Amino acid sequence: MLRIRHRVRRRPGEENRNEANGENLLVDDREKYKKFRVRTLSTIWMIGGFILILYMGHLYIWGMIVVIQIFMARELFALAARSQREKQLPGFRLLNWHFFFTAMLYVYGRFLSKQLVSAISSDRILTQLFSGFIKYHTIICYFMYIAGFVWFILTLRKGNYQYQFGQYAWTHMILFVVFTQSAFTVANIFEGIIWFLLPASLIVINDIAAYICGFFIGRTPLIKLSPKKTWEGFVGASIVTVISASLLANLMGRSLWLTCPRKDLSTGPLHCDPGPLFKSRQYELPLWFPVREVSILPVQTHALVYGLFASIIAPFGGFFASGFKRAFKIKDFGDSIPGHGGITDRMDCQMVMAVFSYIYYQSFIAPLNITVDDIMDQILQTLTLEQQVELYKELGKVRVYLS
């Protein structure tokens, strides 16, 4: 029995028009509900684990960041090697990890030196063990890097120079991408968990809102690098993110656990003066409004800036990653997270957001949120004992004058 297949004739250019009109969009994906279920379950267990780590404290959040770094480096190192697999040289992957741990030692040694000093100051043995490292931290890391540099030169092989120098450049680019964002992230954590949690949460909210809006109403393609991203998803996610920023800042800003800085590497409870940004201000509303007064934290104003950046600028980190993957003809950086791809796929926008969060905090928030605790820390760390006594006497004169 003969089967006659009817072939639908397409007019010239019709296929391209259909693709442009949304065949690749989520609303037209036949398996979108299966993918949605897998992605949702993965999101739930990731959020659950994240909340548990937040509850455990600053040190454990730092540990989470280190684990994420290692997974990201592994994915990116594997991608670099995969591009020219036939030219792999023995020992080159080990050299990559040598540079990785050297960068880790240098970055965290600089950002967490104060916390490390505070943590070991009460133990004489630990002080003796680490005092030399703290004092000569920079030169130790420098010679570790020089050792890797010499190692690389000694492994150069005729006929592979271009490949080896390309891999060397790859390694340094990967270290820049991985450690730039993570170092600023860790710095944000120890300034107060809120400065890490708020921007990170906004990226997650923006990603989820963009996915849901694109899933149900997305029709207009946003950018060719990400065919499934739509203008409807982008605009809808921006609105949700900005509103969420204000609400989350109001909620998080009332918790000492989230707002107090951690000045050592302990995991105990925190007590501090939260500063003016986290002290409620009452604002009267017009008579026609159902509620006469509303309580607002000043930090909510800054949160709106975070929300705008997370919804408008940070997504371009994802677009950059999409273009990067297209250049290497891969769908995802890895398969560590079902429905999401690799760790790097989840951290693309977080990288952009982490750097912005740190720079914005240091530029506009830290100078305005100075507390008595901060002033005392500066006095104890920078003034000698004689200078502290002199300051005490001067303050005594001021007190007599005011009385």
MARFI-439055 format. One record per atom (N, C-alpha, C, O, CB): x, z, y. Coordinates in steps of 0.2 Angstrom, whole numbers, plus 5000, padded with zeros to 4 digits. Glycine has a CB too. Layout:
N
XZY
...
END
This chain:
403
500450004994
500050005000
500450005006
500950045007
499550065000
500349955010
500749955016
500449995022
499849995023
500849875018
500950025025
500750065031
500950035037
501550015038
501050145031
500450025041
500649985048
500750035053
500250075055
500049935049
501250035056
501450085062
501250045068
501549995070
502150105061
500850075072
500750055079
501250075084
501250135085
500050065081
501550035087
502050055092
501750045099
501549995101
502650015091
501750105103
501450105109
502050075114
502550095115
501250175112
501850015117
502249985122
502250025129
501750035132
502049915123
502850035131
502950065138
503150015143
503549975142
503450125137
502850025149
503049985154
503750005156
503950065156
502549985160
504149955159
504849975161
504750025166
504450025171
505149915164
505150085165
505250135170
504750195169
504750245172
505150115177
504250175164
503750225163
504050295159
503850345161
503150205158
504450285155
504750345151
505150385156
505150445156
505250315146
505550355161
505850395166
505350435171
505550485173
506350355170
504850395172
504350435177
504050495173
503950545176
503750385179
503850485167
503550535163
504050595163
503850655163
503450515156
504750585162
505150635161
505250675168
505250735169
505850615159
505250635173
505250665180
504650705182
504650745186
505350605185
504050675179
503450715180
503350775176
502850805177
502850665179
503750795171
503750855168
503750865161
503550915158
503150885171
503950805157
503950815150
504350875148
504250895142
504150745147
504850885151
505350935149
505151005152
505551055151
506050925152
504651015156
504451075159
504151115154
503951095148
503951065165
504151185155
503851235150
503151225149
502851235143
503951305152
502751195154
502051185152
501851135147
501351135144
501651175159
502351085146
502251035141
502651045135
502651005131
502550965145
502951105134
503351115128
502951135123
502551195123
503951175130
502851105117
502451115112
502551185108
502151215105
502451065107
503251205108
503451265105
503551325110
503851375108
504051255101
503251315115
503351365121
503151435119
503451485121
503051345127
502551445115
502351505113
502751545108
502851605109
501551505111
503051505104
503551535099
504151555103
504351615101
503751485093
504351515107
504951535111
504851595115
505251635116
505251475115
504251595118
504051645123
504051715119
504251765121
503351635126
503751715113
503751775109
504451805107
504551865108
503351765102
504851755105
505551775103
505951805110
506251855109
505951715100
505851765115
506151795121
505851855124
506251895126
506051735127
505251865123
504951935125
505151985121
505352045124
504151925124
505251985114
505452035110
506152055112
506352115112
505452015103
506552005113
507252015115
507352055121
507752095122
507651945115
506952035126
506852065133
506752135132
506952185135
506452025137
506252155128
505952225127
506552265124
506652325127
505352225122
506852245119
507452285116
508052295121
508352345121
507652265109
508152235125
508652245130
508552295135
508952335137
508852175133
507952295138
507752335143
507752415140
507952455144
507052315146
507452415134
507452485131
508152515130
508252575132
507152485124
508652475128
509352495127
509652515134
510052555135
509752445124
509452475139
509752475146
509452545149
509852585152
509552425150
508852565148
508552625151
508952685147
509052735151
507852625149
509052685141
509352735137
510052745140
510252805141
509452725130
510452695141
511152695144
511152725151
511552765153
511452625144
510652705155
510552735162
510452805162
510752845166
509952695165
510052835157
509952905156
510552945154
510652995156
509352915151
510952905150
511552945148
512152955154
512552995153
511852905142
512152905159
512552915164
513052865166
513052815163
512852985163
513352875172
513852835174
514352805170
514552745169
514152865180
514652855166
515252835161
514952785156
515352745154
515552895158
514352795153
514152755148
513952685151
513952635148
513552785145
513652685157
513552625160
514152585161
514152525160
513252635167
514752615163
515352585163
515552555157
515852495156
515952635166
515452595151
515652575145
515252505143
515452465140
515452625139
514552505145
514152445144
514452385147
514452335145
513452465146
514652395154
514952345157
515552315154
515652255153
515152365164
515952355151
516652335147
516452295141
516752245140
517052405145
515952315138
515652285132
515452215134
515552165130
515152325128
515052205139
514852145141
515352105143
515352045142
514352155148
515852125147
516452095148
516852055142
517052005142
516952135152
516852095137
517252075131
516852015128
517151965126
517352135126
516152025128
515751975125
515851905129
515851855126
515051995124
515751915136
515851855140
516551825139
516551765139
515751875147
517051865139
517751835138
517751795132
518051745131
518251885139
517451825126
517551795120
517151725120
517351675117
517251845114
516551725123
516151665123
516551605127
516551555125
515451675126
516851625133
517151585137
517851555134
518051505135
517251615144
518251605131
518851585128
518651535122
519051485121
519151645125
518151545118
517951505113
517751435115
517951385112
517351535109
517451435121
517251375124
517851335126
517851275125
516751385130
518351365129
518951335131
519251305125
519551245126
519351385135
519351345120
519651315114
519251255111
519551215108
519851375109
518651265111
518251215108
518251145111
518151095107
517451235108
518451145117
518451075121
519051035118
519050975119
518551095128
519551065115
520151025112
520351065106
520951085106
520751025118
519951075101
520051105095
520651085091
521051125088
519451105091
520751025092
521350995087
521951015090
522451005086
521250915087
522051035096
522651055099
522851135099
523251155103
522751025106
522451175095
522551245096
523251265093
523451235088
521951275091
523551305097
524151335095
524151405093
523751445095
524651325101
524551425088
524551495085
524751535090
525251525094
524951495079
524451595091
524551645096
524251635103
524351685107
525351645096
523951585104
523751575111
523151615112
523051635118
523551495112
522651625107
522151665108
522351735110
522051775114
521651665102
522851765106
523151825107
523351835114
523251885117
523651845102
523651785117
523951785124
523351795129
523451825134
524351725125
522851755127
522251765132
521951835132
521851855138
521651715129
521951865126
521751935126
522251985130
522052035132
521551965119
522851965129
523352005133
523252005140
523252055144
524051985131
523151945143
522951935150
522251975152
522252005157
522851865152
521851975147
521152005148
521252085149
520952105154
520651995142
521652115145
521652185145
522152205151
522052265153
521952215138
522652165153
523052175158
522552175165
522652225169
523552125159
522152125165
521652125171
521252185171
521052215176
521252055171
520952205165
520552265165
520852325167
520552365171
520252275157
521452335165
521852395167
521952395174
521952445178
522552395163
522152335177
522252335184
521652345189
521652385193
522552265186
521152315187
520452315191
520252385191
520052415196
519952265188
520152415185
519852485184
520252535187
520052585189
519552495177
520952525186
521352575189
521352575196
521452635199
522052555187
521152525200
521152525207
520452555209
520452595214
521252455210
519952535206
519252555208
519052625206
518652655209
518752505205
519352645200
519152715198
519752765198
519752815195
518952705191
520252755203
520852795203
520552865206
520852915203
521352775208
520152875211
519952935213
519552975208
519653035207
519452925219
519152935204
518752975199
519152995193
519053055191
518152925196
519652965192
520152985187
520553045189
520653085185
520652925185
520753045195
521153105197
520753165197
520953215195
521453085205
520053155199
519653215199
519553235192
519453295191
518953195202
519453195187
519353205180
519953245177
519753295173
519153145176
520553235179
521153265175
521453315179
521853355177
521653205174
521253325185
521553375190
521453445187
521953495188
521253375197
520953465183
520853535180
521253545174
521253605171
520153545179
521553495171
521953495165
522653485166
522853425168
521653455159
523153525165
523853515166
524153465162
524553425164
524253585165
523953465155
524253415151
524053345152
524453295152
523953435143
523353335154
523153265156
523453245162
523553185163
522353265156
523553295167
523853275173
524553245172
524753205175
523853335178
524953285167
525653265166
525653195163
526053155164
525953315162
525153185158
525053115154
524953055159
525253005158
524553125149
524453065164
524153015168
524453005175
524352955178
523453015168
524853065177
525053055184
525553005185
525552965190
525353125186
525952985180
526452935181
526052865181
526252825185
526952935175
525552855177
525152795177
524852785183
524852725186
524652795171
524552835186
524152835192
524652815198
524452775202
523752895194
525252845198
525752835203
526052765203
526052735208
526252885203
526152735197
526452675196
526052625193
526252575190
527152685192
525352635194
524852585191
524952515193
524952475188
524152605193
525052495199
525152425201
525752395198
525752335195
525252425209
526352425198
526952395195
526952395187
527152345184
527552435197
526552435184
526452435177
526052375175
526252335171
526152495174
525552365179
525052305177
525452235179
525352185176
524452305181
525852245184
526252185186
526752165181
526752105179
526652195193
527052205178
527552195173
527252175166
527452135162
528052245171
526652195165
526252175159
526052105160
526052065155
525552215158
525852085166
525652015168
526251975167
526251915164
525352005175
526851995169
527451955169
527651945162
527951895160
528051995173
527551995157
527651995150
527251935147
527551895143
527552055147
526651935149
526151875147
526451805150
526351755146
525451885149
526651805156
526951745159
527551715155
527551665153
527051755166
527951765153
528551745150
528351725143
528651675140
529051805149
527951755140
527651745133
527351665133
527551635128
527151795131
526951655138
526751585139
527251535139
527251485136
526251585145
527751545143
528351495144
528651485138
528851425136
528851525149
528751535134
529151535127
528751495122
529051465117
529351605125
528051495123
527651455118
527551385120
527251345116
526951495117
527751355125
527651285127
528051245122
528551255120
527951275134
527651195120
527851145115
527851075118
527351055121
527451155108
528351035116
528350965118
527750925116
527550935110
529050935116
527450885120
526850855118
526150885119
525650855119
526850835111
526250955121
525650995122
525651025129
525251065130
525551045117
526051005133
526151035140
525451035144
525251085146
526651005144
525150975144
524550965148
524051015145
523651045149
524350895148
523951015139
523451055135
523551135137
523151165138
523451045128
524251155136
524351225137
524251245144
524051305145
525051235134
524551205149
524451225156
523651225157
523451265162
524751185160
523251185154
522551185155
522251245153
521851275156
522251115152
522451265147
522251325144
522451385148
522051435149
522451335137
523051385151
523251445155
522851445162
522651505164
524051425157
522651385164
522251385170
521551415168
521151455172
522151315173
521251395162
520651415160
520551485159
520151525162
520451385153
521151515157
521151595156
521051625162
520651675163
521851615152
521451605167
521451635174
520751625177
520451675181
521951615178
520451565176
519751555179
519251605176
518851635179
519551485178
519351615169
518851655166
518951725168
518451765169
518951655158
519551755169
519651815171
519451835178
519151885179
520451835171
519451775182
519151785189
518451795189
518151835192
519351725193
518151755185
517351755184
517151815181
516651845184
517151695180
517451845176
517251905172
517351965176
516952005177
517551905165
517951975179
518152035182
517952035189
517852095192
518952045182
517851985193
517651985200
516952025200
516852075204
517551925203
516451995196
515852025196
515752095193
515452145196
515351985193
516152105187
516152175184
516452225188
516252285188
516452165177
517052215191
517352265195
516952285201
516852345202
518052235198
516552245204
516152265210
515552295207
515252345210
515952195214
515352275201
514752315198
514952385196
514552435198
514552285191
515552395194
515752465192
515852505199
515652565199
516352465188
516052475204
516152515210
515452535213
515352585216
516552465215
514952485212
514252505214
514052565210
513652605213
513852445213
514152565204
513852615200
514152685202
513752735203
514152605192
514752695204
515052755206
514852775213
514952835215
515752765205
514652725217
514352745223
513652775223
513452805228
514352685228
513352765217
512652785216
512352735212
512352675213
512252795223
512052755206
511752715201
511252665205
511152605202
511452745196
510952685210
510452645213
510752575216
510452525215
510052675219
511352575218
511652515221
511852465215
512052415216
512252535225
511852495209
511952445203
511252425200
511152375199
512352475198
510852475199
510152465196
509752425200
509352385197
509852535195
509652435207
509152395211
509352325211
508952285209
509252425218
509952305212
510052225212
510052195205
509752145204
510752215215
510252235200
510252205193
509552205191
509352155188
510552255188
509052245193
508352245191
508052185195
507552155192
508052315193
508252175201
507952125205
508052055202
507652005202
508152125212
508652045199
508851985195
508451975189
508151925188
509651985194
508352025185
507952025179
507252005181
506851965178
507952095176
506952045186
506252035188
506151955191
505651925189
506052075194
506651935195
506651865197
506651815191
506251765191
507151855202
507051825186
507151785181
506451785177
506251735175
507651805176
506151845175
505551845171
504951815175
504551775172
505351925170
504951825182
504351805186
504451725186
503951695186
504351835193
505051695187
505151625187
504951595181
504651545180
505851605189
505151625175
504951605169
504151605168
503851555165
505251645163
503851655169
503151665168
502751615173
502251575171
502851735170
502951605179
502651565184
502751495182
502251455182
502851575191
503351475180
503451405177
503051395171
502851335169
504151395176
503051445166
502651435160
501951415161
501751375157
502751505156
501651445166
500851435166
500751385172
500251345171
500551505168
501051385177
500851335183
501451285185
501251255190
500651375188
501951295182
502551245184
502451175183
502251155177
503151265181
502451135188
502351065188
502851025192
502950965190
501651045191
503151055197
503551015201
504351035200
504551085201
503451025209
504750985197
505451005195
505751025201
505750995207
505750945192
506251075200
506551105206
507251075207
507451055212
506651175205
507651065201
508351045202
508551005195
508351035190
508851095203
508850955195
509050915189
509450955185
509450945179
509350845191
509950995187
510351035183
509951085178
510151095172
510851075187
509351105180
508951145176
508251115175
507851135179
508851215178
508151065171
507551025171
506851065170
506351045172
507550975165
506951125167
506351165166
506151215172
505651245172
506451205160
506651215177
506451255183
506051215188
506151155189
507151275186
505551255190
505051215195
505051255201
505151315202
504351215191
504751215206
504651245213
504151305213
504151355216
504451195218
503651295208
503051345208
503351415205
503251465207
502551325203
503851405200
504151465197
504651495202
504651555203
504551445191
504951455206
505451475211
505151515217
505351575218
505851425214
504551485220
504251515225
503851585223
503851635226
503751475228
503551575217
503151635214
503651695213
503451745214
502751615208
504251675210
504651725208
504951765214
505151825215
505251705204
505051725220
505351745226
504851805229
505051855231
505451695231
504151785229
503651835231
503651895227
503651955230
502951795231
503651885221
503651945216
504251995217
504252055217
503651925209
504851955218
505551995219
505552035225
505752095225
506051945218
505352005231
505352035237
504952095237
505052155240
505151995243
504352095235
503852145234
504152205230
504052265231
503152125232
504352185224
504652235219
505252265222
505352325221
504852195213
505652235226
506252265229
506052325234
506352375233
506652215234
505552325238
505252375242
505052435237
505152495239
504752355247
504652415232
504352465228
504852505224
504852565223
503752435223
505352465221
505852495217
506252545221
506452595219
506252445214
506452525227
506852565232
506552625234
506852675234
507052525238
505852625235
505552685236
505552735230
505552795231
504752665238
505452705224
505452745218
506152775216
506152835215
505152705212
506652735216
507352755215
507652795220
507952845218
507752695213
507452785226
507752825232
507552895232
507852935235
507552795238
507052915228
506852985227
507153025222
507053085220
506152995227
507652995218
507953025212
508753045214
509052995216
507952985206
508953105214
509653125215
510053095210
510653075211
509753195215
509853085203
510253055198
510452985200
510952955198
509853055191
510052945203
510152875205
510452865212
510852815213
509452835205
510452915216
510652905223
511352945224
511752925228
510152935228
511452995221
512153035222
512752995219
512652965213
512053105218
513252995223
513852965220
514153005215
514153065215
514352945226
514552975210
514853015205
515653015207
515952955207
514752985198
515953065208
516653075210
517153085205
517753095206
516653125216
516853095199
517353105193
517053065187
516653025188
517453175191
517353075181
517153035175
516753085171
516753065165
517753015172
516453135173
515953175169
515253145168
515153095171
515953245172
514853175164
514253155163
513653205165
513153195163
514153125156
513853255168
513453315170
512953295175
512953245178
513753375171
512453345177
511953335182
512353325189
512853345190
511453395182
511953295194
512253285200
511753315206
511153325205
512253205202
512153345211
511853375216
512253355223
512853355223
511853455216
511853325227
512153305234
511653295239
511053305238
512553235232
511953295245
511553275251
511453195251
511853155251
511853295258
510753175249
510653105248
510853055254
510952995254
510053095246
510853085260
510953045266
510353025269
509853025266
511452995264
510353005276
509752985279
509352925276
508752915278
509952965286
509752875273
509352825270
508852845265
508352805263
509852775266
508952905262
508452925256
508052985258
507753015254
508852945250
507952995265
507453045267
506853005270
506952965275
507853085273
506253025268
505652995270
505553005277
505653055281
505053025266
505252945280
504952945287
504252925286
504052885283
505352895291
503852965290
503152955291
502952905296
503252915302
502753015292
502552855295
502352805300
501652805300
501252795295
502652735298
501352805306
500652805307
500352725307
500752685309
500352835314
499852715303
499552655303
498952645308
498652695310
499352635296
498752585309
498152575314
497552605311
497452625305
498052495314
497052625315
496452655314
496052625308
495652655304
496052675320
496052555309
495652515304
495852515297
495552495293
495552445307
496552545296
496852535290
496552595285
496452655288
497552545290
496452585279
496152635275
496552705274
496352755274
496052615268
497252695275
497652755275
497952765282
498252715285
498252745269
497952825284
498252835291
498952845291
499252815296
497952905293
499352865286
500052875286
500352845280
500052845275
500252945287
500952825280
501352795275
502052825275
502352825280
501352725274
502252845269
502952875269
503452815266
503352785261
502952935264
503952805270
504452745269
505152775269
505352815274
504352695274
505552755264
506252775265
506652715268
506452655267
506552775257
507052735273
507452685276
507852635272
507952575274
507952715281
507952655266
508352605261
507852545259
508152495257
508552645255
507252555260
506752495258
506952435263
506852385260
506052525259
507152445269
507352395273
507852355270
507852295270
507452415280
508452385268
508952355265
508752325258
509052265256
509552405264
508252355255
508052325248
507752255249
507852215245
507552375245
507452245255
507152175256
507652125257
507552065254
506752185263
508252145260
508852095260
509052085253
509152025251
509452125264
509152135249
509352125242
508852075238
508952035234
509352185238
508152085239
507652045236
507651975238
507651935234
506952075238
507851965245
507851895247
508451855244
508451805242
507951895255
509051895244
509651865241
509551855233
509751795231
510251905242
509251895230
509151895223
508651835221
508751805216
508851955220
508151815225
507751765224
507851695227
507651645224
507051785227
508351695232
508451635235
509151605233
509251545232
508351635243
509651655234
510351635233
510651645226
510951595223
510851675238
510451705223
510751715216
510551665211
510951655206
510451785214
509951635211
509851585206
510351525206
510351495200
509151555207
510651515211
511151465211
511751475206
512151435204
511451445218
511851545205
512351555199
512051535193
512451505189
512451635199
511451535192
511151505185
511251425185
511351395180
510451525185
511151395191
511151325192
511851305190
512051255187
510951295199
512351345193
513051325192
513251335184
513551285182
513551375196
512951385181
513051395174
512751335170
513051305165
512751455171
512151305172
511851255169
512251185170
512351155165
511151235172
512551175176
512951125176
513651125172
513851075170
513151115184
513851185172
514451195168
514351185160
514751155157
514651275168
513751205158
513551195151
513451115150
513651085144
512951235149
513151085155
513051015154
513750975154
513750925150
512650985160
514250995157
514850965157
515150965150
515550925148
515350995162
515051025147
515351035140
514851015134
514951025128
515551105139
514250985137
513650965132
513451025127
513451005121
513950905128
513351085130
513151135125
512451165128
512351155134
513651195125
512051195124
511451225127
511551295129
511251305135
510951225121
511951335126
512051405128
512751415127
513151385123
511551455124
512951475130
513651495130
513751525123
514351535120
513851545135
513251555120
513351585113
512651595111
512151565113
513651655114
512551635105
511951655102
511851725101
511551745096
511851615096
512151765105
512151845104
511451875105
511251915102
512551875109
511051835110
510351865111
509851815109
509751765112
510251885119
509451825104
508851785102
508451765108
508151805111
508451805096
508351695109
507951675114
508251665121
507951635126
507351715115
508851695122
509151695128
509851665128
510051645134
509251765131
510151655122
510751625122
511351675121
511251725118
510951585128
511851665125
512451715125
512351765130
511951765135
513051675125
512851815130
512851865136
513051825142
512751845147
513451915134
513451775142
513651745149
512951705152
512951705158
514151695147
512551685147
511951655150
511451705154
511151685158
511551625144
511551765152
511151815155
511451845161
511151875166
510951875151
512151835162
512551865167
512651815173
513051835178
513151895165
512451755173
512651705178
512451725185
512851725189
512351635176
511751745185
511551765192
511751835194
511851855200
510751765192
511851875189
512151945190
512751945193
512951985197
512151985184
513251895192
513851895194
513851885202
514151915206
514251835191
513451835204
513351825211
513051885215
513251905220
512851765212
512551915212
512251975215
512652035215
512652065220
511651995211
513052045210
513552105210
514052105216
514152155219
513952105204
514352045217
514752035223
514452045229
514652085234
515151965223
513852015230
513452025237
513252095238
513352125243
512851985236
513052135232
512852205233
513452245235
513352285240
512552225226
514052235233
514552275235
514752265242
514852315246
515152265230
514852205244
515052185251
514452205256
514652235261
515152105251
513852195254
513352215259
513352295259
513252325265
512652195256
513452325254
513452405254
514052425258
513952475263
513552435247
514652405257
515152425261
515152405269
515352435273
515852395258
514752345270
514752325277
514152355281
514252375287
514652245277
513652365278
513052385282
512752455280
512352485284
512552335281
512852475274
512552545271
513052605271
512852655274
512252535264
513652595269
514052655268
514252685275
514252745276
514752625265
514352645280
514452675287
513852705290
513952755294
514652615292
513252695288
512652725291
512452785286
512052825289
512152675291
512652795280
512452845276
512952895275
513052925269
512252815269
513352915280
513852965279
513553035279
513153045283
514352955285
513753075274
513553145273
514053195274
514653175275
513153145266
513853255274
514353315275
514853305269
515453325270
513953375275
514553295263
515053295257
515553235258
516153245256
514553275251
515353185261
515853125262
516453155267
516953135266
515553065265
516253185272
516653205277
517153265274
517753255275
516353235283
516853305270
517353355266
517753325262
518353345261
516853405263
517553275258
518053235254
518653205257
519153205255
517653185250
518453175263
518953145267
519453195270
520053185270
518653105273
519253255272
519653305274
520153335269
520753345270
519253365277
519853345263
520253375257
520753325255
521253345252
519753395252
520553255255
521053205252
521553185257
522153165255
520653145250
521453185263
521853155268
522253205272
522853185275
521553105273
522053265273
522353315278
522753365273
522553385268
521853355282
523353385276
523753435273
523453505274
522953505278
524453435276
523653555271
523453625271
523453645278
522953675281
523753665266
524053635282
524153655289
523553615293
523353645298
524853635291
523453555292
523053515296
522253545295
521853545300
523053445294
522153565289
521453585287
521353655291
520853665293
521353595280
521853695291
521853755295
521753745302
521353785305
522453805293
522053705305
522053685312
521353655313
521053675319
522553635314
521053615309
520353585310
519853645310
519453645314
520253535305
519953695305
519553755305
519553795311
518953815313
519753795299
520153805314
520153835320
519753805326
519453835330
520853855322
519853735326
519553695331
518753695331
518453705336
519753625331
518553695324
517853695323
517553765325
517053775328
517653685316
517953815324
517753885326
517653895334
517253925336
518353935324
518153855338
518053855345
517453815347
517053845352
518653815348
517253765344
516653725345
516053775344
515553775348
516553665341
516053815338
515453855337
515353905342
514853925344
515553885330
515953935344
515953985350
515653955356
515253985360
516654015351
515853895358
515653865364
514853845363
514553855368
515953795365
514653825358
513953815357
513453875357
512953875359
513753775350
513753925355
513353995355
513354025362
513054075363
513654045350
END
